Amino acid sequence: MPVPWLINLGVRGRAPRRNPGFLPTNSAEDPGIKQFAASVRRHWGIENTLHWCLDVTFREDESRVRNRILADNIAWLKRFAISLLKQVNDKESIAMPRRMAGWNPAYLFKVLQIPA
């Protein structure tokens, strides 16, 4: 059974908030541990597929966009571009079709599913 714990989050000049959380016990038979491990694996599965692809293909970690709204819009466009590139039935990585779409308008139309 998970053991409840509390953390205090304070901001300068304000009283700290109390956020309830749960910390699993050390028992290996506890179903909470298995559920926690499964959720951690799901999180890292997302990190390893989408975020890693964004970092490698679009060099997202090196982005110098500081305007929050612009950064959100560019991030959405990058995720949308990756979803379009994954729909193309090529055996290439994501980076190569992205380059090919920039070099070849016919291939860009294929990615965008526009009849040429």
PyRosetta script that sets phi, psi and omega in degrees:
from pyrosetta import init, pose_from_sequence

init()
pose = pose_from_sequence("MPVPWLINLGVRGRAPRRNPGFLPTNSAEDPGIKQFAASVRRHWGIENTLHWCLDVTFREDESRVRNRILADNIAWLKRFAISLLKQVNDKESIAMPRRMAGWNPAYLFKVLQIPA")
pose.set_psi(1, 133.7)
pose.set_omega(1, -179.8)
pose.set_phi(2, -64.1)
pose.set_psi(2, 146.8)
pose.set_omega(2, 179.1)
pose.set_phi(3, -100.7)
pose.set_psi(3, 122.0)
pose.set_omega(3, -179.5)
pose.set_phi(4, -69.7)
pose.set_psi(4, 145.2)
pose.set_omega(4, 175.6)
pose.set_phi(5, -141.8)
pose.set_psi(5, 162.0)
pose.set_omega(5, -179.1)
pose.set_phi(6, -126.6)
pose.set_psi(6, 142.7)
pose.set_omega(6, 172.7)
pose.set_phi(7, -121.7)
pose.set_psi(7, 148.3)
pose.set_omega(7, 178.0)
pose.set_phi(8, -104.0)
pose.set_psi(8, 125.2)
pose.set_omega(8, 176.1)
pose.set_phi(9, -112.2)
pose.set_psi(9, 112.0)
pose.set_omega(9, -178.8)
pose.set_phi(10, -110.7)
pose.set_psi(10, 143.2)
pose.set_omega(10, 174.7)
pose.set_phi(11, -117.0)
pose.set_psi(11, 146.0)
pose.set_omega(11, -176.2)
pose.set_phi(12, -46.5)
pose.set_psi(12, 124.4)
pose.set_omega(12, 174.9)
pose.set_phi(13, 80.3)
pose.set_psi(13, -1.2)
pose.set_omega(13, -180.0)
pose.set_phi(14, -118.2)
pose.set_psi(14, 159.1)
pose.set_omega(14, 176.9)
pose.set_phi(15, -72.3)
pose.set_psi(15, 144.0)
pose.set_omega(15, 179.9)
pose.set_phi(16, -67.7)
pose.set_psi(16, 147.1)
pose.set_omega(16, 174.6)
pose.set_phi(17, -92.3)
pose.set_psi(17, 155.5)
pose.set_omega(17, 175.7)
pose.set_phi(18, -111.5)
pose.set_psi(18, 121.5)
pose.set_omega(18, 178.2)
pose.set_phi(19, -109.8)
pose.set_psi(19, 121.2)
pose.set_omega(19, 177.1)
pose.set_phi(20, -74.2)
pose.set_psi(20, 143.9)
pose.set_omega(20, 176.3)
pose.set_phi(21, -146.5)
pose.set_psi(21, 177.0)
pose.set_omega(21, 179.6)
pose.set_phi(22, -132.2)
pose.set_psi(22, 134.7)
pose.set_omega(22, 177.8)
pose.set_phi(23, -116.5)
pose.set_psi(23, 121.9)
pose.set_omega(23, -177.4)
pose.set_phi(24, -67.6)
pose.set_psi(24, 153.2)
pose.set_omega(24, 177.0)
pose.set_phi(25, -75.6)
pose.set_psi(25, 175.9)
pose.set_omega(25, -176.6)
pose.set_phi(26, -84.4)
pose.set_psi(26, -3.9)
pose.set_omega(26, -176.8)
pose.set_phi(27, -69.0)
pose.set_psi(27, 128.3)
pose.set_omega(27, -180.0)
pose.set_phi(28, -72.8)
pose.set_psi(28, -24.2)
pose.set_omega(28, -179.7)
pose.set_phi(29, -81.3)
pose.set_psi(29, -9.2)
pose.set_omega(29, -177.4)
pose.set_phi(30, -65.6)
pose.set_psi(30, 123.0)
pose.set_omega(30, 179.5)
pose.set_phi(31, -64.4)
pose.set_psi(31, -20.5)
pose.set_omega(31, 177.8)
pose.set_phi(32, -65.5)
pose.set_psi(32, -34.6)
pose.set_omega(32, 178.6)
pose.set_phi(33, -65.4)
pose.set_psi(33, -44.9)
pose.set_omega(33, -179.6)
pose.set_phi(34, -64.7)
pose.set_psi(34, -39.9)
pose.set_omega(34, 178.7)
pose.set_phi(35, -66.4)
pose.set_psi(35, -41.3)
pose.set_omega(35, 178.3)
pose.set_phi(36, -63.2)
pose.set_psi(36, -44.7)
pose.set_omega(36, 179.6)
pose.set_phi(37, -62.8)
pose.set_psi(37, -40.0)
pose.set_omega(37, 178.9)
pose.set_phi(38, -64.8)
pose.set_psi(38, -39.9)
pose.set_omega(38, 179.8)
pose.set_phi(39, -68.6)
pose.set_psi(39, -35.8)
pose.set_omega(39, 176.9)
pose.set_phi(40, -65.0)
pose.set_psi(40, -43.2)
pose.set_omega(40, 178.2)
pose.set_phi(41, -63.3)
pose.set_psi(41, -39.3)
pose.set_omega(41, 177.1)
pose.set_phi(42, -62.3)
pose.set_psi(42, -43.1)
pose.set_omega(42, 179.5)
pose.set_phi(43, -60.1)
pose.set_psi(43, -48.2)
pose.set_omega(43, -177.7)
pose.set_phi(44, -71.7)
pose.set_psi(44, -23.8)
pose.set_omega(44, 173.3)
pose.set_phi(45, -64.2)
pose.set_psi(45, -41.8)
pose.set_omega(45, 176.3)
pose.set_phi(46, -66.2)
pose.set_psi(46, -44.0)
pose.set_omega(46, 179.8)
pose.set_phi(47, -59.6)
pose.set_psi(47, -42.8)
pose.set_omega(47, -175.7)
pose.set_phi(48, -75.8)
pose.set_psi(48, -22.3)
pose.set_omega(48, -180.0)
pose.set_phi(49, -94.6)
pose.set_psi(49, -63.4)
pose.set_omega(49, -174.1)
pose.set_phi(50, -78.2)
pose.set_psi(50, -53.7)
pose.set_omega(50, -173.3)
pose.set_phi(51, -67.1)
pose.set_psi(51, -38.3)
pose.set_omega(51, 177.8)
pose.set_phi(52, -64.0)
pose.set_psi(52, -40.9)
pose.set_omega(52, 178.9)
pose.set_phi(53, -63.4)
pose.set_psi(53, -41.0)
pose.set_omega(53, 177.2)
pose.set_phi(54, -64.0)
pose.set_psi(54, -40.9)
pose.set_omega(54, -179.3)
pose.set_phi(55, -65.9)
pose.set_psi(55, -43.3)
pose.set_omega(55, -176.0)
pose.set_phi(56, -77.7)
pose.set_psi(56, -47.1)
pose.set_omega(56, -174.2)
pose.set_phi(57, -74.2)
pose.set_psi(57, -46.9)
pose.set_omega(57, -175.1)
pose.set_phi(58, -106.5)
pose.set_psi(58, 3.2)
pose.set_omega(58, -178.9)
pose.set_phi(59, 49.9)
pose.set_psi(59, 49.9)
pose.set_omega(59, -174.0)
pose.set_phi(60, -64.6)
pose.set_psi(60, -31.4)
pose.set_omega(60, 179.3)
pose.set_phi(61, -65.7)
pose.set_psi(61, -22.3)
pose.set_omega(61, -179.4)
pose.set_phi(62, -93.9)
pose.set_psi(62, 6.4)
pose.set_omega(62, -178.5)
pose.set_phi(63, -63.2)
pose.set_psi(63, 135.9)
pose.set_omega(63, -179.3)
pose.set_phi(64, -109.7)
pose.set_psi(64, 16.9)
pose.set_omega(64, 178.4)
pose.set_phi(65, -72.8)
pose.set_psi(65, 126.0)
pose.set_omega(65, -176.9)
pose.set_phi(66, -108.8)
pose.set_psi(66, -21.6)
pose.set_omega(66, 178.1)
pose.set_phi(67, -73.1)
pose.set_psi(67, 122.4)
pose.set_omega(67, -173.4)
pose.set_phi(68, -62.6)
pose.set_psi(68, -42.5)
pose.set_omega(68, -179.1)
pose.set_phi(69, -66.2)
pose.set_psi(69, -43.7)
pose.set_omega(69, 178.0)
pose.set_phi(70, -63.1)
pose.set_psi(70, -42.4)
pose.set_omega(70, 179.2)
pose.set_phi(71, -61.8)
pose.set_psi(71, -41.2)
pose.set_omega(71, 177.3)
pose.set_phi(72, -63.5)
pose.set_psi(72, -43.1)
pose.set_omega(72, -180.0)
pose.set_phi(73, -65.4)
pose.set_psi(73, -42.1)
pose.set_omega(73, 179.3)
pose.set_phi(74, -66.8)
pose.set_psi(74, -40.0)
pose.set_omega(74, 177.9)
pose.set_phi(75, -62.1)
pose.set_psi(75, -41.3)
pose.set_omega(75, 176.9)
pose.set_phi(76, -62.1)
pose.set_psi(76, -44.9)
pose.set_omega(76, 179.4)
pose.set_phi(77, -61.9)
pose.set_psi(77, -39.6)
pose.set_omega(77, 179.0)
pose.set_phi(78, -65.3)
pose.set_psi(78, -43.2)
pose.set_omega(78, 177.6)
pose.set_phi(79, -64.7)
pose.set_psi(79, -37.8)
pose.set_omega(79, 178.1)
pose.set_phi(80, -65.6)
pose.set_psi(80, -42.3)
pose.set_omega(80, 178.5)
pose.set_phi(81, -62.9)
pose.set_psi(81, -40.8)
pose.set_omega(81, 178.4)
pose.set_phi(82, -64.3)
pose.set_psi(82, -40.0)
pose.set_omega(82, 179.3)
pose.set_phi(83, -65.2)
pose.set_psi(83, -37.7)
pose.set_omega(83, 176.6)
pose.set_phi(84, -67.6)
pose.set_psi(84, -41.5)
pose.set_omega(84, -179.5)
pose.set_phi(85, -66.7)
pose.set_psi(85, -33.2)
pose.set_omega(85, 178.7)
pose.set_phi(86, -70.9)
pose.set_psi(86, -21.5)
pose.set_omega(86, -179.5)
pose.set_phi(87, -79.6)
pose.set_psi(87, -15.6)
pose.set_omega(87, 177.9)
pose.set_phi(88, -76.3)
pose.set_psi(88, 131.0)
pose.set_omega(88, -175.9)
pose.set_phi(89, -85.7)
pose.set_psi(89, 65.6)
pose.set_omega(89, 174.8)
pose.set_phi(90, -113.3)
pose.set_psi(90, 159.1)
pose.set_omega(90, 178.0)
pose.set_phi(91, -94.3)
pose.set_psi(91, 12.8)
pose.set_omega(91, -179.5)
pose.set_phi(92, -81.9)
pose.set_psi(92, 165.0)
pose.set_omega(92, 172.0)
pose.set_phi(93, -71.7)
pose.set_psi(93, -176.8)
pose.set_omega(93, 178.2)
pose.set_phi(94, -75.8)
pose.set_psi(94, -33.2)
pose.set_omega(94, -175.8)
pose.set_phi(95, -66.4)
pose.set_psi(95, -41.7)
pose.set_omega(95, -176.5)
pose.set_phi(96, -68.0)
pose.set_psi(96, -46.7)
pose.set_omega(96, 175.6)
pose.set_phi(97, -60.1)
pose.set_psi(97, -31.7)
pose.set_omega(97, 177.5)
pose.set_phi(98, -64.2)
pose.set_psi(98, -44.1)
pose.set_omega(98, 177.4)
pose.set_phi(99, -65.1)
pose.set_psi(99, -43.1)
pose.set_omega(99, -179.1)
pose.set_phi(100, -62.6)
pose.set_psi(100, -35.3)
pose.set_omega(100, 177.8)
pose.set_phi(101, -67.1)
pose.set_psi(101, -30.5)
pose.set_omega(101, 176.3)
pose.set_phi(102, -75.6)
pose.set_psi(102, -29.6)
pose.set_omega(102, -177.8)
pose.set_phi(103, -86.9)
pose.set_psi(103, -33.3)
pose.set_omega(103, -169.7)
pose.set_phi(104, -124.5)
pose.set_psi(104, 111.6)
pose.set_omega(104, -179.9)
pose.set_phi(105, -61.1)
pose.set_psi(105, -33.8)
pose.set_omega(105, 179.2)
pose.set_phi(106, -64.3)
pose.set_psi(106, -39.7)
pose.set_omega(106, 177.7)
pose.set_phi(107, -68.9)
pose.set_psi(107, -36.2)
pose.set_omega(107, 175.9)
pose.set_phi(108, -60.7)
pose.set_psi(108, -42.6)
pose.set_omega(108, 177.5)
pose.set_phi(109, -63.6)
pose.set_psi(109, -35.9)
pose.set_omega(109, 177.1)
pose.set_phi(110, -64.2)
pose.set_psi(110, -43.3)
pose.set_omega(110, 179.1)
pose.set_phi(111, -64.7)
pose.set_psi(111, -42.6)
pose.set_omega(111, -178.5)
pose.set_phi(112, -79.6)
pose.set_psi(112, -3.3)
pose.set_omega(112, -179.7)
pose.set_phi(113, 59.0)
pose.set_psi(113, 42.6)
pose.set_omega(113, 176.1)
pose.set_phi(114, -106.1)
pose.set_psi(114, 126.9)
pose.set_omega(114, 177.6)
pose.set_phi(115, -64.5)
pose.set_psi(115, 133.1)
pose.set_omega(115, -178.2)
pose.set_phi(116, -88.2)
pose.dump_pdb("model.pdb")
